[in-house]
Amino acid sequence: PKLMNLDLSRNFLSGELPPPDDVDVGGGGGMMAMGSDVRSLLLGDNFFDGRIPSSVSHLEEASILDMSHNMLEGPLPAGLENLTKLTFLSVRNQNPLPAGGSSDDDGGGNGGDGGTAIVGGGKKKRKRGLSGPVLPFASHPRLYFLDLAGNALTGTIPPDLLSSSHKYSHQTNVDLSSNALTGTVPPALSAFAVLRLHLSDNFVSNVDPTSLCDLVPDWFFGQVGEFDGCDGLLCPPGAYSPYGRQVSIHLPCRACPDGIEGAPYYGSEGCVVVAAPLESRLNPGYDDNDGAEGA
C-alpha cells in the first residue's frame, strides 16, 4: 500500500528531519524521502529542530505540508519551489516565544537606569527560527494558504510572490508577520484583486497608497478600501494597532506617545517608549551625559 497521508502533529517528537533510518518510512533517506505519493504531511506542534532538509523536494505530489510550531532553523530550502501542487504550507512560529515573553526580553519596564516599555502589547523581534529570504513560490498556482510568520526571515518581499496563483480567490491568505523583512510592499501585488496579506511586526519602510492600497480596496474583505490611506493593510510609522493594521472603527491605528521614534516602521503592533533615567525624572537639573547636575 502507498502512504498518502501522515499526521504526526501535536506529539512530543524531537530531533532533526529526516529522522534516523531505523524509523524510515520510505526505504532510504528518512521521512522526507517517502516518495511522490504523499499528499499530506503534518508535523506541527512538536520539537523538531535543525534545518528543513533539501529532500523535501521529493514530496512532489504533496498538497498539504505543515511544520509549524517546532524549533527549526536555517533558510527555506529551494526544494519547496518544486512542490507546485501545494495548496497549504505552514512553517509558522519556529522557536515560539513562551507565554509572558522570552529569555531575550529584558522585561521592559521603567527601571532606575531607564529602559523601554512596550505600549499596546508590541513584541520584541525574534532572533531565532527560520532565516534567510522569502521564497516567491511563483510557480504554485494552487497555493492559497502560505504561513511563514513568527520566524527570522530577512530581505524584501518578493514582487513575484505567488504570481501564478488565483488573483480573485477570497481564500488566499499570506502571513509574513513577525519576521525581519525590510523595504517596500511591492506594488506588483496589486495584481491580486483580493488577498489577505499579513505583514505586521517587520521592518517595512514604505507602502504607497496610490500604487497599491488605492488599487486593492477589496483586500481583507474590503477593509483596505474602507479605511484611510493604507491603514487597512499596515499602520503608518508613528502609529500602532494590536494587529499592526486597522481592522475596525473600534480598533484604529493609534498614535504612539513618542511619535515615529516609538514606531519607526509600517505595521507596528505596539510602541516603544524610552524611559529617562530615574535621576533625571527626580531631578530636572540632572545631566544624562556626565551624571552630574546641570549648572
Steps between C-alpha positions, in 0.01 A plus 500: 500500500607854434533751782310811395420679829712516813397696811759516782391837631451592867732242647834531680715400206848649485824485307591603150314433178528249345494256795750211528471223247370256760168687488522565128162465335629539147780247462797740512553863579261542788153643529545757226588222251162332523450554131271683269182327616468700822222757482495627860779521758415651840791549742383806691511559875802284578863563592674429172820703460776552246435597141222407263684245283545551129333160452169677557509536122413129475143574610402597149132402536449662839215748531520557877824551694489618861819535707377786719584545869826311514862607556627503144763742375698588192367615163192384317635226270483571130335160460174649622479678167465159333183413691273671252189307608499649848178660617603546866847570640571605858834531679366750750663573836826312522643548849175670609510738793371348823210666675611822668802570281837337436847479641601769252254743654649736757160546653446849365379713785622830632782397727736726689745505209238576243378246248218436262133435537280350232171681449223296339651155545768522232757221478877499492649355184563127498867415463454132415295288267511476123728757339600625159275630222135431426458270203262640238306175440436645156421162340230393746161564337307317773672640809230694683639481857863600565603559860863594574425717805697507823849433368815700421462532125687792345521689174215651305156372402531335156312700234407172329359345818240238397495655156341194340224455757136597467460878532127500582473244779391627842667192647853620420680572826868593531648557846852645516450680831753503786813455294779745411396594149602839363425733213180578315179305455529424126245683284498192275283329762214723384442225241308325778144627498443338837760394753570476872864605532626516859821704532491645852800496735769527233725783379285616208611851404248593231161418356357731235124559509484612136691203357358234731233570762278716279504220242407215736195619698367144532801362689418373850133474400483870412682640803783647292248709306295589807770678701725799424820460303650156554381465861298192407824334391762648734501775759733784395821586685425672829181299556407152612219249536493159673474354149745738335215636290151639542244221512189698606387847602552388859859383440665780300868576466577708811780754531804404706593726794847558352380523142715342232775421750265258672396327177740579215360241257169410342291238676600550863304301756620721784712805580839504667516775763851577624496592866742759633740398780348519846735784603381724217137437591563591864739787432430718193854638523659157453727471195479159330841554338716515809267402784540838667252775560484775242634841574 
